[in-house]
Amino acid sequence: MKDTAIDSAVRSAQDIRETARRLASVREAALAGELPPDAPLDAPRPVIGESWVRAMGSGVDPERDRVQRLLSMAELEHRRHHSQLASVLPLLNDGLLAAADAAQQIMVVTDAEGRVLWREGSAPVRRMADRLGFDKGADWTEGVVGTNAIGTALVARRPVLVHSAEHFVRTHHQWTCAAAPLHDPRDGRLLGTVDISGPAHSFHPTTLSLVSAVARLAEGELRTRHHTSLERLRSTAAPVLARIGGRALAVDPNGWLAGVTGTTSPDRVALPKAPQAGPLWLPRYGMCTLEPLPGGWLIRIGREEPDAGPGRVLLDVSGRDGATVSVTGPAGVWSHEPSPRHAELLFVLAAHHPEGRSAAELAQDLFGDRGRTVTVRAELSRLRRHLAGVLAHRPYRFADGVEVELRLPPRPVDLLPQSSAPAVAAARRGVS
């Protein structure tokens, strides 16, 4: 069987059942070492044959599933929150979920390690998948479950359809799956896969083309979002860079360039995994100073300023149309408009708890439920992307040395009027 740009053993709807019977014979011969070398039509496609070899080398049992060790809910939520694919999940749903439901399939999104992050679609098919251990948090790499579209696409780095007995493990032969890898359009880094899976008899040969097209759309959306965020940072950084004498760059949290003055313009600056405001040595520029900007960093080249962090923060919640955070630092003053949820978090920390709050305490403040720590941590992680150097954690608080001013409305009843957070409601009543 000849490989094409999109790998599929199935060429037509009528071919599905006949192909499944032929593939079963091919698999048995391959496992027994009896494939004739001069009969390409009776050999597996190269992408499948190579995967079978890897599965055998990994010790995967071709007759039965391996018991899965699913991720804990906390680890699953952590991976979901830090996955770039979370931002394009609505696009993937819009492009694939209706087709998956109509065909009695499920849509699955994994991370680059093959862990299932999201799974949606036909309820009966989800129950069938449960019996295979194909659930949220499962490891669907070749080394664990053998040849399958997700694991094989992660290795081949291209769209793959695995039909019926092309699966290495016999208990998967009633399934067909089509997966396409998703890459970070900025640097080509593998982010994960999107997959449609379901009973082999209900699968349509055009499904892989659909999955591949939607994957390309998702990568395009990621590219657009990247450019949009850089434009926002560029508009904020431009007046700051204009006031600076010397060399400086404005970069996003991942080091991608948004603005520059006095030096050449690289596409990206290599930043530490968790940069902090203050002196920093960078391979290309030597000693520099990092200062926070909303949505990124200002890098002053060749200057070591131990007090480079922000000195003053004004949280203005006096208006009815939202809050504003103004930060004063060595680069001047810049402002950020937080989301309603972020405004609640900042208000709670500024008004009553300068010493800091744990995630459980903030969950009680915002939701009246100490158990919603995953949501709180996710929101604070997003907030710290805009206010790096302003907020500290363990516990969550304004950073040491930052002077905080809170501007309240003249009437307590007008405080963040759209908020239903218990802590805000108590402040409106004058209860501390």
C-alpha positions in Angstrom: 0.0 0.0 0.0 1.5 3.3 -1.0 1.8 6.1 1.5 0.3 9.5 0.5 0.7 12.9 2.1 -2.3 11.8 4.3 -1.8 8.2 5.4 -4.9 6.1 5.1 -5.5 2.4 4.3 -9.1 3.1 3.4 -10.0 4.5 0.0 -13.8 4.3 -0.1 -16.8 3.6 2.1 -17.3 0.2 0.3 -13.7 -0.7 1.0 -13.9 -0.4 4.8 -15.0 -4.0 5.7 -12.8 -5.7 3.0 -9.8 -3.7 4.1 -10.3 -4.7 7.7 -10.3 -8.4 6.7 -7.2 -8.0 4.6 -5.4 -6.1 7.3 -6.1 -8.8 9.9 -4.3 -11.3 7.7 -1.4 -8.9 7.1 -1.0 -8.3 10.8 -1.0 -12.0 11.7 1.6 -12.6 9.0 3.7 -9.7 10.2 3.7 -10.8 13.9 4.6 -14.3 12.8 7.5 -13.0 10.6 5.9 -14.5 7.5 5.4 -11.4 5.2 6.7 -12.1 1.7 9.4 -9.5 0.8 8.2 -9.2 -2.8 4.4 -8.7 -2.2 3.9 -5.0 -1.3 0.1 -5.3 -1.5 0.2 -7.9 1.3 2.5 -5.7 3.5 1.5 -3.0 5.9 1.9 0.6 4.9 5.4 1.8 5.9 4.0 4.2 8.6 2.1 1.2 10.1 4.9 -1.4 9.7 7.4 0.9 11.3 5.0 1.5 14.2 4.5 -2.2 14.7 8.2 -2.7 15.0 8.4 0.1 17.6 5.5 -1.5 19.5 7.1 -4.9 19.6 10.4 -3.3 20.7 8.5 -1.6 23.6 7.1 -4.8 24.8 3.4 -4.0 24.0 1.2 -7.1 24.2 -0.4 -7.5 20.8 -3.4 -9.5 22.3 -4.6 -7.3 25.1 -4.6 -3.8 26.6 -2.3 -2.6 29.3 -4.0 -1.4 32.4 -3.9 2.4 32.2 -2.8 4.7 35.0 -4.8 7.9 34.4 -3.6 11.3 35.5 -5.0 12.6 38.7 -7.6 15.3 38.3 -5.2 17.9 39.7 -2.5 16.9 37.1 -5.1 16.8 34.3 -6.3 20.3 35.1 -2.7 21.5 35.4 -1.9 20.2 31.9 -5.1 21.6 30.5 -4.4 25.1 31.9 -0.8 25.2 30.6 -1.7 23.8 27.1 -1.8 26.2 24.3 -4.5 24.0 22.8 -7.0 25.2 25.4 -7.3 28.5 23.5 -8.3 26.7 20.2 -10.5 24.1 21.8 -13.7 26.0 20.7 -12.4 26.0 17.1 -11.7 22.2 17.2 -15.2 21.6 18.7 -16.8 23.7 16.0 -14.9 22.0 13.2 -15.2 18.4 14.3 -17.7 17.7 17.1 -20.8 17.8 15.0 -19.3 15.5 12.4 -18.1 13.2 15.1 -21.5 13.0 16.7 -23.2 12.4 13.4 -20.9 9.5 12.6 -21.0 8.0 16.1 -17.4 9.0 16.9 -15.6 10.9 19.6 -13.2 13.8 19.4 -10.0 13.6 21.5 -7.3 16.2 22.1 -4.0 15.2 23.6 -0.8 16.9 24.7 2.6 16.3 23.1 3.2 13.4 25.5 0.1 11.6 24.3 -2.0 12.3 27.4 -5.7 12.7 26.7 -6.7 16.2 27.8 -10.2 16.5 26.4 -12.7 13.9 25.1 -16.1 14.8 23.6 -18.7 13.2 21.4 -21.1 10.3 21.2 -22.0 9.0 24.7 -22.3 5.3 23.6 -18.9 5.6 22.0 -17.4 7.2 25.0 -18.6 4.2 27.1 -17.0 1.9 24.6 -13.8 3.9 24.9 -13.9 3.7 28.7 -13.7 -0.1 28.3 -10.4 0.3 26.4 -9.0 2.8 29.0 -9.3 5.5 26.4 -10.4 8.2 28.9 -9.3 11.6 30.0 -5.8 11.4 31.5 -4.9 8.2 29.6 -1.5 7.7 27.9 -2.1 7.0 24.2 1.5 6.7 23.0 2.7 3.8 21.0 4.9 2.5 23.9 1.8 2.1 26.0 -1.1 1.1 23.6 0.8 0.2 20.4 0.0 1.5 17.0 -2.8 4.0 17.0 -3.5 7.3 15.2 -2.6 9.5 18.2 0.6 7.8 19.2 1.8 7.2 15.6 1.0 10.8 14.5 3.1 12.0 17.4 6.0 10.0 16.1 5.5 10.5 12.4 4.6 14.2 12.9 2.0 14.0 10.2 -1.7 13.1 9.9 -2.3 9.3 10.2 -5.4 7.1 9.9 -5.2 3.7 11.7 -7.9 1.4 10.5 -9.1 -1.8 12.3 -6.3 -4.4 12.4 -3.7 -1.8 11.7 -3.9 -1.3 15.4 -1.2 -3.4 17.0 -3.3 -4.5 19.9 -6.1 -6.9 19.0 -8.7 -5.4 21.3 -8.5 -2.2 19.3 -9.4 -3.8 16.0 -13.0 -2.7 16.2 -11.9 0.9 16.1 -10.6 3.3 13.5 -9.0 6.6 14.4 -7.7 9.6 12.5 -5.3 12.1 14.1 -3.3 15.1 13.1 -0.4 16.7 15.1 -0.7 20.3 16.2 2.4 22.5 16.2 3.2 25.9 17.7 3.3 28.1 14.6 6.0 30.3 16.2 8.7 27.7 16.4 7.3 24.4 15.2 7.2 22.8 18.6 4.8 19.9 18.9 1.8 20.8 21.1 -0.3 17.6 20.8 -2.8 16.0 18.5 -6.5 16.2 17.6 -8.2 12.9 16.9 -11.5 11.4 15.8 -12.1 7.8 16.9 -14.9 5.3 16.8 -16.2 2.0 15.6 -14.5 0.9 12.4 -17.7 0.1 10.5 -19.0 3.7 11.0 -15.8 5.5 9.9 -15.7 7.5 6.7 -12.5 7.6 4.6 -12.7 11.5 4.3 -12.5 11.9 8.1 -8.7 12.2 8.1 -8.9 15.0 5.5 -11.3 16.8 7.8 -9.2 16.3 10.9 -6.1 17.5 9.0 -7.9 20.6 7.7 -9.2 21.6 11.2 -5.7 21.1 12.7 -4.3 23.6 10.1 -7.1 26.0 11.0 -6.2 25.7 14.7 -2.5 26.4 14.0 -3.6 29.4 12.0 -5.7 30.6 14.9 -2.7 30.2 17.2 -0.6 32.3 14.8 -3.2 35.0 14.8 -3.5 35.1 18.5 0.3 35.4 18.8 0.4 38.4 16.4 -2.5 40.0 18.2 -0.9 39.7 21.6 2.4 41.1 20.2 0.5 44.1 18.8 -1.1 44.8 22.2 2.3 44.6 23.8 3.8 46.8 21.1 1.3 49.5 21.7 2.1 49.5 25.4 5.8 49.3 25.0 6.2 52.0 22.3 6.0 55.1 24.5 8.2 53.3 27.1 10.9 52.6 24.6 10.7 56.1 23.2 11.6 57.5 26.7 14.6 55.2 27.2 18.1 56.4 26.5 20.2 53.4 25.4 19.4 49.9 24.3 16.2 48.1 25.2 13.8 45.5 24.0 10.2 44.7 24.7 9.3 41.0 24.6 6.4 38.8 25.5 6.6 36.2 28.3 8.2 33.7 25.9 10.8 36.2 24.6 9.2 37.0 21.3 10.1 40.6 20.2 7.4 43.3 20.3 9.7 46.4 20.2 13.3 47.5 20.2 15.4 50.7 20.5 19.1 51.2 20.1 20.0 47.7 19.0 19.3 45.0 16.4 16.0 43.2 16.2 16.1 39.4 16.9 13.0 37.4 16.5 13.2 36.1 20.0 15.2 36.5 23.2 16.1 33.5 25.3 14.5 34.1 28.7 14.7 31.9 31.8 11.7 29.6 32.3 10.5 31.8 35.2 12.0 35.3 34.8 11.8 37.8 37.5 12.3 41.6 37.6 15.8 42.7 38.3 19.4 42.0 37.0 19.7 39.2 34.5 22.4 37.9 32.3 21.3 37.0 28.7 23.6 35.0 26.3 23.4 37.5 23.5 23.4 40.8 25.4 25.3 40.1 28.7 24.1 41.9 31.8 20.6 43.3 31.5 17.7 44.5 33.7 14.2 43.1 33.4 11.2 45.3 34.1 7.6 44.1 33.9 5.2 45.3 31.2 1.6 44.2 30.8 1.8 41.1 28.8 5.6 40.9 28.7 9.0 42.3 29.8 11.1 45.4 29.1 14.8 44.4 28.8 17.3 47.1 29.4 20.6 46.0 27.9 23.9 46.6 29.7 22.4 48.1 32.8 22.3 46.5 36.2 19.7 48.1 38.4 18.9 46.2 41.5 15.8 48.2 42.1 14.3 47.6 38.7 11.0 46.2 39.9 7.9 48.3 40.2 7.7 50.6 43.1 4.0 51.6 43.2 0.7 50.1 42.1 -2.6 51.9 41.9 -5.7 49.7 41.8 -8.6 51.9 40.8 -12.0 50.2 41.4 -13.9 53.5 41.8 -15.7 53.4 38.4 -18.7 51.4 37.4 -17.2 50.2 34.1 -14.3 48.1 35.5 -11.0 48.4 37.2 -7.6 49.8 36.2 -4.2 48.9 37.4 -1.5 51.5 37.1 2.1 50.5 37.8 5.0 52.9 38.4 8.5 51.7 37.8 11.9 52.8 36.4 10.5 52.7 32.9 7.6 55.1 33.8 3.9 54.4 34.3 1.8 51.8 32.4 -1.7 50.7 32.9 -3.7 47.5 32.5 -7.4 46.8 32.6 -7.9 43.5 34.4 -10.9 41.2 33.7 -13.7 41.2 36.2 -12.4 38.1 37.9 -8.9 39.5 38.1 -10.2 42.8 39.5 -11.9 40.7 42.3 -8.6 39.0 43.1 -6.6 42.2 43.1 -9.2 43.9 45.3 -9.2 41.1 47.9 -5.4 41.2 48.1 -5.1 45.0 48.2 -8.0 45.7 50.6 -7.7 43.1 53.4 -4.8 40.8 53.0 -1.4 42.4 52.3 0.2 39.5 54.0 -1.1 37.2 51.3 -3.8 34.5 50.8 -3.6 30.8 50.0 -5.4 29.4 46.9 -8.0 27.9 49.3 -8.6 31.2 51.1 -9.0 33.1 47.8 -11.4 30.4 46.6 -13.5 31.1 49.7 -13.3 34.8 49.1 -14.4 34.6 45.4 -16.7 31.6 45.3 -17.6 30.7 48.9 -16.0 27.3 48.2 -12.5 26.5 49.5 -12.4 23.6 47.1 -12.1 25.6 43.9 -8.3 26.0 44.1 -7.7 24.9 40.6 -9.7 27.8 39.2 -8.0 30.3 41.5 -4.5 29.1 40.5 -5.4 29.2 36.8 -6.7 32.8 37.1 -3.7 34.0 39.1 -1.4 32.4 36.6 -3.0 34.4 33.8 -3.0 37.5 35.9 0.7 37.2 36.7 1.4 37.1 32.9 0.3 40.8 32.8 1.6 41.8 36.2 4.9 40.0 36.4 7.0 41.5 39.2 3.9 43.0 40.8 2.4 39.8 42.3 4.2 37.2 44.3 3.0 33.7 45.3 3.3 31.2 48.2 1.2 32.9 49.4 -0.4 35.0 46.7 0.2 38.7 47.5 1.6 42.0 46.2 5.4 41.7 45.9 7.6 42.9 48.7 8.6 46.5 48.4 5.6 47.5 46.2 3.5 50.3 47.6 -0.2 49.6 46.9 -2.9 52.3 46.7 -6.5 51.3 46.5 -9.0 53.8 45.0 -12.6 53.0 46.0 -15.9 54.4 44.8 -17.5 57.1 47.0 -20.3 54.8 48.0 -19.4 51.2 49.1 -22.5 49.9 47.4 -20.9 50.8 44.0 -17.9 48.6 44.5 -17.4 46.3 41.5 -21.2 46.2 40.9 -21.1 43.2 38.6 -19.2 41.0 41.1 -21.0 38.3 43.1 -17.8 37.3 45.1 -18.6 36.9 48.8 -15.6 39.1 49.8 -16.7 41.9 47.5 -20.3 41.6 48.7 -19.1 41.9 52.3 -17.1 45.0 51.4 -20.2 46.6 49.9 -21.9 46.1 53.3 -19.0 47.5 55.2 -18.0 44.1 56.6 -14.2 43.6 56.7 
